[in-house]
């Protein structure tokens, strides 16, 4: 089965259609990312089927680095995983990174998520270090997890333009 997805910027009225992507804390983080998108600090995309049903969500945060866009908040509806939607979503987010003038895509993958890591490696990401990540969860607590930093060069700089080390 091949999914034909259309990607577009997240809109405020989309938030109520993303309950499949996580709990109320996650939707609060998505709403905050939407607010940051108005200033150009982040991009948040949704992917929809031909019937306009939202089945994919992801963002790029441009704040952590001058040369990279950090892909985060990746989610594909549970019933539609392993059909290529995640790879399509990442490609759409990479286009946003290039459009923003950045040449490097970066993302974190949790150590206990080998399925996601396999996808990222399959589409050309390589390990670039380790980091801790965290996000709010129910009860006012914070979830902390160990992650691998994955990177992919999106634009090759011609050797005559590269700066020497």
C-alpha positions as CSV (number, residue, x, y, z in Angstrom):
1,X,0.0,0.0,0.0
2,X,1.4,3.4,-1.0
3,X,0.3,6.5,0.9
4,X,-0.1,9.7,-1.1
5,X,0.5,12.5,1.4
6,X,0.2,16.2,1.1
7,X,2.3,18.3,3.5
8,X,1.5,21.8,4.7
9,X,2.2,24.1,7.6
10,X,0.3,23.4,10.8
11,X,-2.7,25.6,11.4
12,X,-4.4,26.4,14.8
13,X,-7.5,24.5,13.9
14,X,-5.4,21.3,13.2
15,X,-4.6,20.9,16.9
16,X,-7.9,19.2,17.7
17,X,-7.1,16.6,14.9
18,X,-3.8,15.6,16.4
19,X,-5.0,13.8,19.5
20,X,-3.5,10.5,18.1
21,X,0.0,12.0,18.2
22,X,0.3,12.2,22.0
23,X,-1.4,13.4,25.3
24,X,-2.3,16.8,26.4
25,X,1.3,17.7,27.3
26,X,2.4,16.8,23.8
27,X,-0.4,18.9,22.2
28,X,0.7,21.8,24.5
29,X,4.2,21.5,23.1
30,X,2.8,21.4,19.5
31,X,0.8,24.5,20.3
32,X,3.9,26.2,21.6
33,X,5.8,25.2,18.4
34,X,3.0,26.7,16.3
35,X,3.5,30.0,18.2
36,X,7.2,29.9,17.6
37,X,6.6,29.2,13.9
38,X,5.0,32.7,13.6
39,X,8.4,34.2,14.4
40,X,10.2,31.9,11.9
41,X,12.0,30.1,14.7
42,X,10.5,26.7,13.8
43,X,8.5,25.1,11.1
44,X,5.7,22.6,11.9
45,X,4.3,20.5,9.1
46,X,1.3,18.1,9.0
47,X,0.8,15.4,6.4
48,X,-2.7,14.5,5.3
49,X,-4.3,11.9,3.2
50,X,-6.5,12.7,0.2
51,X,-9.5,13.0,2.5
52,X,-7.6,15.7,4.6
53,X,-7.2,13.3,7.5
54,X,-4.0,14.3,9.4
55,X,-1.7,11.3,9.8
56,X,1.8,12.8,10.2
57,X,3.3,15.6,12.2
58,X,6.9,17.0,12.5
59,X,8.9,20.1,13.0
60,X,12.2,21.8,12.4
61,X,13.7,24.0,15.1
62,X,16.2,26.5,13.8
63,X,17.2,27.9,17.2
64,X,19.8,25.4,18.5
65,X,22.3,25.9,15.7
66,X,23.3,28.4,13.0
67,X,24.2,25.7,10.4
68,X,21.6,23.0,11.1
69,X,17.9,22.5,11.4
70,X,16.9,20.2,14.2
71,X,14.0,17.8,13.2
72,X,11.8,16.9,16.1
73,X,8.3,16.0,17.2
74,X,8.0,13.3,14.5
75,X,4.8,11.4,14.7
76,X,2.9,9.1,12.3
77,X,-0.5,7.7,13.1
78,X,0.0,4.3,14.7
79,X,-2.2,2.5,12.1
80,X,-0.2,3.9,9.2
81,X,3.3,3.4,10.3
82,X,5.8,1.4,8.2
83,X,4.2,2.6,4.9
84,X,6.7,5.3,4.0
85,X,5.0,8.3,5.7
86,X,7.8,8.9,8.1
87,X,10.4,9.0,5.3
88,X,8.2,11.4,3.3
89,X,7.7,13.6,6.3
90,X,11.5,13.8,6.9
91,X,12.0,14.7,3.2
92,X,9.5,17.5,3.5
93,X,11.2,18.8,6.7
94,X,14.6,18.6,5.0
95,X,13.2,20.8,2.2
96,X,12.3,23.4,4.8
97,X,15.8,23.3,6.2
98,X,17.3,23.9,2.8
99,X,14.8,26.7,2.1
100,X,15.9,28.2,5.4
101,X,19.5,28.3,4.1
102,X,20.9,25.5,6.3
103,X,22.9,22.6,5.0
104,X,22.6,20.1,7.8
105,X,19.7,18.2,9.3
106,X,20.0,16.9,12.8
107,X,17.7,14.9,15.0
108,X,17.7,12.8,18.2
109,X,16.6,9.2,18.4
110,X,16.1,7.5,21.7
111,X,18.4,4.6,22.5
112,X,15.5,2.3,23.0
113,X,13.9,3.1,19.5
114,X,15.9,0.9,17.1
115,X,13.0,1.0,14.5
116,X,13.3,4.8,14.2
117,X,17.1,4.7,14.1
118,X,16.9,2.1,11.3
119,X,14.7,4.4,9.3
120,X,17.0,7.4,9.8
121,X,20.1,5.3,8.8
122,X,18.3,4.0,5.7
123,X,17.7,7.5,4.5
124,X,21.2,8.6,5.1
125,X,21.6,9.8,8.7
126,X,24.7,8.9,10.6
127,X,25.5,9.0,14.3
128,X,27.1,12.2,15.5
129,X,27.2,11.9,19.3
130,X,24.9,11.5,22.3
131,X,22.6,13.8,24.2
132,X,19.9,13.8,26.8
133,X,16.4,14.9,25.8
134,X,13.4,15.7,27.9
135,X,9.7,16.7,27.6
136,X,6.8,17.3,30.0
137,X,4.5,14.3,30.8
138,X,1.4,13.9,32.9
139,X,1.4,15.1,36.5
140,X,3.8,17.9,36.0
141,X,6.7,15.6,35.7
142,X,9.5,15.6,33.1
143,X,10.5,12.5,31.1
144,X,14.3,12.3,30.5
145,X,15.9,9.9,28.0
146,X,19.3,9.1,26.5
147,X,19.5,9.7,22.7
148,X,21.8,9.4,19.8
149,X,22.3,12.5,17.7
150,X,21.8,11.7,14.0
151,X,22.9,14.0,11.2
152,X,22.7,14.3,7.4
153,X,24.4,16.8,5.1
154,X,21.7,18.2,2.8
155,X,23.8,20.5,0.6
156,X,27.3,19.7,-0.4
157,X,29.5,22.8,-0.4
158,X,31.9,22.8,-3.4
159,X,35.5,22.2,-2.2
160,X,36.7,25.7,-3.5
161,X,34.1,27.3,-1.2
162,X,34.8,25.2,1.9
163,X,36.6,26.9,4.7
164,X,39.9,25.3,5.8
165,X,40.0,23.6,9.2
